[in-house]
Amino acid sequence: MNLRKSKGFSQEDLARFLEIPRSSVAQIELGKRNISVMELIRLSEVLGFSLDKFLADEFKVIENPEVVKEVTPEKQDMRISVPRLKMEKFKNVLTYILERCAGKPNIGETVLYKLLYLSDFNYYEIYEEHLTGAQYRKLPFGPVPLKLDSIINHMIEKGKLQRIKTKYYDYPQTRYIPLEKADLTKLTAAEKEVLDQVIDRFSDWTAAAISEYSHKDMPWRATEEGEVIDYELVFYRESPWSVRTYIDEPEQP
């Protein structure tokens, strides 16, 4: 990973060059997937290191690797990984989550934000595509979607949500009640499945429990406070946070 970053390549750059999924590159970097001889040769070409030195015990990334061959990964058909907010999708996801569990006494803002975060990041880990395209910032109490306040205020003005202030175990709590049903035609079967999985697993958790869980998730741990959380970090998750089954590809002879 350090060598890749020192050369300015992303995981997706290497994945396209090696013709393997980007998640496989992440697994190689974590030492959870074997790398074939041919893949190693191609890596030496694109990253510019000597195989002899690489296989030697004293190989260090901080050394200036011997350039074997200058190769640039192809840029064609590059999938855009920068999240772009899909406003209507986000509103429908928010409404669907509230429709299913807003009646539970523990579903205040803290739990709601975590359900949105887990839905977006779990979907990205499984399908390598963005669900709502929302960006999340690492704040002291957890990941919070950017522009959420303005989105919620707009939905309240339009009569689609109601905000209520209450108490839960003597602590102040902000809750949201949906005033209309989500448009399920705007959600694919795969999107709804991930939402249902997150809701079924986490919607009964207390704010403290789900906060502790999300704060141990790799995307959160690897992000500086106040910074936007990179979706790519889901590929460094481990159990029980990882939601994707990674299967090693057959080794080439």
C-alpha positions as CSV (number, residue, x, y, z in Angstrom):
1,M,0.0,0.0,0.0
2,N,2.8,2.4,0.9
3,L,4.6,1.7,-2.4
4,R,1.3,2.3,-4.3
5,K,0.7,5.6,-2.6
6,S,4.3,6.7,-3.0
7,K,3.7,6.3,-6.8
8,G,0.5,8.2,-6.7
9,F,-1.8,5.3,-7.8
10,S,-5.2,4.5,-6.3
11,Q,-6.5,1.0,-5.7
12,E,-8.7,1.5,-8.7
13,D,-5.7,2.3,-10.9
14,L,-4.0,-1.0,-10.0
15,A,-7.3,-2.9,-10.3
16,R,-7.8,-1.8,-13.9
17,F,-4.2,-2.6,-14.7
18,L,-4.3,-6.0,-13.1
19,E,-7.8,-6.6,-14.4
20,I,-9.1,-7.7,-11.0
21,P,-11.8,-6.1,-8.8
22,R,-10.6,-3.2,-6.7
23,S,-11.7,-5.1,-3.6
24,S,-9.1,-7.7,-4.5
25,V,-6.4,-5.1,-4.5
26,A,-7.5,-4.1,-1.0
27,Q,-7.4,-7.7,0.1
28,I,-3.9,-8.1,-1.3
29,E,-2.7,-5.1,0.6
30,L,-4.3,-6.6,3.8
31,G,-2.5,-9.9,3.2
32,K,-5.8,-11.7,2.8
33,R,-5.5,-12.6,-0.8
34,N,-2.6,-14.4,-2.6
35,I,-1.0,-12.7,-5.5
36,S,-0.1,-14.7,-8.6
37,V,3.4,-14.6,-10.3
38,M,2.0,-12.8,-13.3
39,E,0.2,-10.3,-11.1
40,L,3.5,-9.7,-9.2
41,I,5.3,-9.1,-12.5
42,R,2.8,-6.6,-13.7
43,L,2.9,-4.8,-10.3
44,S,6.7,-4.5,-10.6
45,E,6.1,-2.9,-14.1
46,V,3.5,-0.4,-13.0
47,L,5.1,0.5,-9.6
48,G,8.6,0.4,-10.9
49,F,10.4,-2.0,-8.6
50,S,12.9,-4.8,-9.0
51,L,11.5,-8.3,-8.3
52,D,14.9,-9.3,-6.9
53,K,14.9,-6.5,-4.5
54,F,11.2,-6.9,-3.7
55,L,11.7,-10.6,-2.7
56,A,14.7,-9.8,-0.7
57,D,14.3,-9.5,3.1
58,E,15.9,-6.0,3.2
59,F,13.4,-4.4,0.7
60,K,12.0,-1.1,2.0
61,V,9.5,1.2,0.4
62,I,11.5,4.2,1.4
63,E,14.3,3.1,-0.9
64,N,14.1,4.5,-4.4
65,P,12.9,1.4,-6.2
66,E,14.6,0.6,-9.5
67,V,12.5,1.6,-12.4
68,V,12.0,-1.4,-14.5
69,K,9.5,0.0,-17.0
70,E,7.2,3.0,-17.0
71,V,3.7,1.9,-17.3
72,T,0.5,4.0,-16.8
73,P,-2.7,2.2,-16.0
74,E,-5.3,2.7,-18.6
75,K,-7.8,5.5,-17.8
76,Q,-10.5,4.4,-20.1
77,D,-13.9,3.3,-18.7
78,M,-12.9,4.7,-15.3
79,R,-15.7,4.5,-12.9
80,I,-16.2,7.8,-10.9
81,S,-15.8,6.9,-7.2
82,V,-16.3,10.5,-5.9
83,P,-19.7,10.4,-4.2
84,R,-22.3,12.8,-5.6
85,L,-25.5,13.3,-3.6
86,K,-28.6,11.9,-5.2
87,M,-31.1,14.1,-3.4
88,E,-34.3,12.2,-4.2
89,K,-32.7,8.9,-3.4
90,F,-31.4,10.2,-0.1
91,K,-34.9,11.5,0.8
92,N,-36.5,8.2,0.0
93,V,-33.8,6.2,2.0
94,L,-34.4,8.6,4.9
95,T,-38.1,8.2,4.7
96,Y,-38.0,4.4,4.3
97,I,-35.8,4.1,7.4
98,L,-38.1,6.3,9.4
99,E,-41.2,4.6,8.0
100,R,-39.9,1.3,9.3
101,C,-38.5,2.3,12.7
102,A,-39.4,5.8,13.7
103,G,-41.9,4.4,16.2
104,K,-39.1,2.8,18.3
105,P,-38.3,4.8,21.3
106,N,-34.5,4.6,20.7
107,I,-34.6,6.2,17.2
108,G,-33.4,9.7,17.8
109,E,-30.9,11.6,15.7
110,T,-27.9,9.6,17.0
111,V,-29.2,6.2,15.9
112,L,-30.8,7.6,12.7
113,Y,-27.4,9.1,11.6
114,K,-25.7,5.7,12.2
115,L,-28.4,3.8,10.2
116,L,-27.9,6.2,7.3
117,Y,-24.1,5.8,7.5
118,L,-24.2,2.0,7.7
119,S,-26.7,1.8,4.8
120,D,-24.5,3.9,2.5
121,F,-21.2,2.3,3.4
122,N,-22.4,-1.3,3.5
123,Y,-24.0,-0.8,0.1
124,Y,-20.7,0.6,-1.2
125,E,-18.7,-2.3,0.1
126,I,-21.0,-4.9,-1.5
127,Y,-21.7,-3.3,-4.8
128,E,-18.8,-0.7,-5.2
129,E,-21.4,1.9,-6.1
130,H,-23.0,4.7,-4.1
131,L,-26.4,4.3,-2.7
132,T,-27.4,7.9,-1.9
133,G,-24.0,9.5,-2.7
134,A,-24.1,11.4,0.6
135,Q,-20.8,12.4,2.1
136,Y,-20.2,11.9,5.8
137,R,-18.1,13.9,8.1
138,K,-16.4,12.5,11.2
139,L,-17.7,14.4,14.2
140,P,-17.2,13.6,17.9
141,F,-20.6,11.8,18.2
142,G,-20.4,9.9,15.0
143,P,-20.5,10.2,11.2
144,V,-23.0,12.8,10.1
145,P,-24.2,13.3,6.5
146,L,-23.3,16.7,5.0
147,K,-26.3,19.0,4.2
148,L,-28.6,16.8,6.4
149,D,-30.0,19.8,8.3
150,S,-31.0,21.6,5.1
151,I,-32.5,18.5,3.6
152,I,-34.5,17.7,6.8
153,N,-35.7,21.4,7.1
154,H,-36.8,21.4,3.5
155,M,-38.7,18.1,4.0
156,I,-40.4,19.6,7.1
157,E,-41.4,22.7,5.2
158,K,-42.9,20.5,2.5
159,G,-44.9,18.6,5.0
160,K,-43.0,15.4,4.5
161,L,-41.4,15.1,8.0
162,Q,-42.3,16.3,11.5
163,R,-39.6,17.0,14.1
164,I,-40.4,16.5,17.7
165,K,-38.5,17.0,20.9
166,T,-38.8,14.5,23.6
167,K,-36.8,12.6,26.3
168,Y,-35.4,9.1,26.4
169,Y,-34.3,7.9,29.8
170,D,-34.4,11.6,30.9
171,Y,-32.0,12.7,28.1
172,P,-33.3,15.2,25.5
173,Q,-34.0,13.5,22.2
174,T,-34.8,14.8,18.7
175,R,-37.0,12.5,16.7
176,Y,-38.4,12.6,13.1
177,I,-41.8,11.2,12.1
178,P,-42.5,10.6,8.4
179,L,-45.7,12.1,7.1
180,E,-45.7,10.2,3.8
181,K,-44.5,6.8,2.6
182,A,-41.3,6.3,0.7
183,D,-41.6,5.8,-3.0
184,L,-40.3,2.2,-3.3
185,T,-40.2,2.5,-7.1
186,K,-37.1,4.7,-6.6
187,L,-35.3,1.9,-4.7
188,T,-33.8,-1.1,-6.5
189,A,-34.2,-4.6,-5.0
190,A,-30.6,-4.6,-4.0
191,E,-30.8,-1.2,-2.3
192,K,-33.9,-2.2,-0.4
193,E,-32.3,-5.4,0.7
194,V,-29.3,-3.6,2.2
195,L,-31.6,-1.1,3.9
196,D,-33.6,-3.9,5.4
197,Q,-30.5,-5.7,6.6
198,V,-29.2,-2.6,8.4
199,I,-32.6,-1.8,9.9
200,D,-33.2,-5.4,11.0
201,R,-29.7,-5.6,12.6
202,F,-29.3,-2.2,14.2
203,S,-32.6,-0.4,14.7
204,D,-33.1,-1.8,18.2
205,W,-29.6,-0.8,19.4
206,T,-29.2,2.0,21.9
207,A,-27.4,5.2,20.8
208,A,-24.4,4.2,23.0
209,A,-24.2,0.7,21.5
210,I,-24.5,1.7,17.8
211,S,-22.0,4.6,18.4
212,E,-19.5,2.2,19.9
213,Y,-19.9,-0.1,16.9
214,S,-19.6,2.7,14.3
215,H,-16.5,4.1,16.1
216,K,-14.7,0.8,15.6
217,D,-15.5,0.7,11.9
218,M,-12.4,1.1,9.8
219,P,-13.7,4.1,7.7
220,W,-14.3,6.0,11.0
221,R,-11.0,4.9,12.6
222,A,-8.9,5.8,9.6
223,T,-10.4,9.3,9.3
224,E,-9.2,12.5,11.1
225,E,-11.8,14.3,13.2
226,G,-13.7,16.8,11.1
227,E,-12.7,15.2,7.8
228,V,-15.0,13.6,5.2
229,I,-14.9,9.8,5.5
230,D,-13.6,8.1,2.3
231,Y,-15.9,5.3,1.1
232,E,-12.8,3.4,-0.2
233,L,-12.0,2.6,3.4
234,V,-14.7,-0.1,3.6
235,F,-12.4,-2.4,1.7
236,Y,-10.1,-2.5,4.8
237,R,-13.0,-3.6,7.1
238,E,-12.7,-6.8,9.1
239,S,-15.3,-8.9,10.8
240,P,-17.8,-8.1,12.2
241,W,-18.0,-4.8,10.3
242,S,-17.3,-6.2,6.8
243,V,-20.5,-7.2,5.0
244,R,-19.0,-8.6,1.8
245,T,-17.8,-12.1,1.2
246,Y,-14.4,-12.0,-0.3
247,I,-13.4,-15.1,-2.3
248,D,-9.9,-15.5,-3.6
249,E,-9.6,-15.9,-7.3
250,P,-7.9,-19.1,-8.5
251,E,-4.2,-18.8,-8.6
252,Q,-2.7,-18.8,-12.1
253,P,-0.3,-21.7,-12.8
